[in-house]
Amino acid sequence: MLLQKSTLAHQAPDFSQIKSEDFALALLEAMSQQQVAITTITEDSSPVSFANTILALEKSGEALLRVSNLFFALAGAHTNETLQQTEKEILPLLAAHEDSIYLNDKLFDRIKSLYQTRTSLDLDAESLKLLEHYYDLFVLRGANLSLEEKATLKQLNSQLATLENDFNYNTLQARKEAALIITQEEALDGLSPQEKQALKQPDGSWKIALTNTTQQPLLSQLENEDTRRELFEHSWHRASQGSYLTEPIVLKIISLRQQKATLLGYKNYAEWSLQKSMAKTPETVMNFFEKWIPLTLEKVQKELETLKTIAQQDDIAPYNWDYYTEKVRKNQYDLDENELKPYFELFNVLEKGVFHAATCLYGITFQRRTDLPVYHPDVVVYELFEADGSPLGLYYGDFYTRESKRGGAWMSELVTPSKLFGQKPVIYNVCNYAPPTQALPCLLSYSEVETLFHEFGHALHAFFAEQQYATLAGTAVARDFVEFPSQFNEYWALHEEVLPHYARHYQTQEVISEALIKKIKNSRDFNHGYRFCEVLASAYLDMKWHTLAADSQITEVAPFEVSATKRFPKEVPLRYRSLYFSHIFGGGYAAGYYAYQYSEILAEDTYHWFEKHGGLSRENGDRFRSLILSKGNTMDYQEMMKLMLSDQ
């Protein structure tokens, strides 16, 4: 079942037939099928060609891509003990499987011979890019190492796969374990009756579950300072206290990554990891930091002085920052976050905001599908159509928090777009919004509204992929470029033609007033220094971890963390501490978390170009689609940007 293409629309997964216990065998079989295909390539005695080597290699992973897309979707968004056990067993095997391909001498010899004669092969631009991509990837993954070195690398990769999975498991469990239990209702002063009801537990207590980040959403509302402090400390100390510790895992991962980088011939892990990025080198990233840190600290200092005035205190504790920021919004900008939320009902924001902006820019339309099976009752499905009515793909939205879902928000693929495989994109977005209750629909903060626009920006990057090859399609780009379309899409949330279209009071359907819109815009820049700083500090910490010299011996996480981030103000806590920094210790952002700020600059430049050339229009949207969103990893990123920002 899992190994075959689905017969549903756009090859949508038939979740009604998919069982968690089927994945282990399906993944093993898909790996086996690819191994057979690789052997066929290496034993082919006919002259080496693009078709019998590169194209055959691309085709060899089709079944594994199909199964792993579904497996990782469920493992992240709706996991269970069976899937967690499968992850634990399969991830080291997947790492070994990849090594068996990238460290295959016969296969690499064929790729190298084609690469060396690539200018005479008469390949189209995308096929040439695929050949160059595979060659670079094989070299980066150790194809030029000796047999002994390859054996060592395989051991390192296997250990890292296990440890990264352990880190993800522990952080998920630690987040659940660190939820704050409240037994006295007065501790929740500041929350509405509906918000309190949403936290109510069967035993009469209230439970505040943690989000992924250090700062927690309710810190801006809770009037009781002891509750704020306790909630913050539960967040700050998760994974360093309790049953699910991550410090030994972090230290081991760093040690193994140092060894891996040295083995591959690099000074540190970041130098190896950044080879295919826009930035290229750790020095470029550090120069980026040196440009932005002083400007950010200056802005934070001004914000801090404003908060001290409001609080009438000499010091602002980290757990009080959001609380007093909300006071500033009310006092200086006459804006109350609770005044905004009734205008941001989830499906209004999605359908009349996010989708509407996409229709204005790209002409695409959306139709709800209720006939396709989903992996959880909360999941909604839409079919997308081009302006001419032709089908574009399917979008799955999974928006509410639950214990079977990891924290945060993300986009990925259930079906990867590829003309070679005859596949249109089937994309999903995952968020962690508070689910609706009998008394209240899902109402979003403005920050959560931006998250919805952000994640759909990633989705558009995949929907508009025009690639022949899945390996180069859509979002298969460098980390410091992949966040660019998503950051750019956030700008439309506040656009004058978009915001009034979706911001309607959930009870009266009254459109948000011009006065309220003005308050949002006037207050938007306040606290931007803080928000930029908490991410910047985490990105800086990430680079400090991954630029450690090979002979560095770190024995404790906390002292290293304090030393690495000492230039940042104590009032601004890290957005992620190392011990729950899943992006870099359990995801693909190691030495790459700077990508968010790096991409933010690209997005800002692009939005300014839009403003200069007529703003929200089909002509501008089609240009962005043509020059950026449709290109995938088929062009130099700097060249893409140059074309996009030109006046031609």
Secondary structure, 3 states (H helix, E strand, C coil): CCCCCCCCHHHCCCCCCCCHHHHHHHHHHHHHHHHHHHHHHHCCCCCCCHHHHHHHHHHHCHHHHHHHHHHHHHHHHCCCHHHHHHHHHHHHHHHHHHHHHHCCHHHHHHHHHHHHCHHHCCCCHHHHHHHHHHHHHHHHCCCCCCHHHHHHHHHHHHHHHHHHHHHHHHHHHHHHHCCEEECCHHHHCCCCHHHHHHHECCCCCEEECCCCCCCCHHHHCCCCHHHHHHHHHHHHCECCECCCCCHHHHHHHHHHHHHHHHHCCCCCHHHHHHHHCCCCCHHHHHHHHHHHHHHHHHHHHHHHHHHHHHHCCCCCCHHHHHHHHHHHHHHHHCCCHHHHHHHCEHHHHHHHHHHHHHHHHHCCEEEEECCCCCCCCCCEEEEEECCCCCEEEEEEEEEECCCCCCCCCEEEEEECCECCCCECCEEEEEEEECCCCCCCCCECCHHHHHHHHHHHHHHHHHHCCCCCCHHHCCCCCCHHHHHHHHHHHHHHHHCCCCHHHHCECCCCCCECCHHHHHHHHHHHCCCHHHHHHHHHHHHHHHHHHHCCCCCCCCCCHHHHHHHHCCCCCCCCCCCCCHHHCHHHHCCCCCCCCCHHHHHHHHHHHHHHHHHHCCCCCHHHHHHHHHHHHCCCCCCCHHHHHHHHCCCC
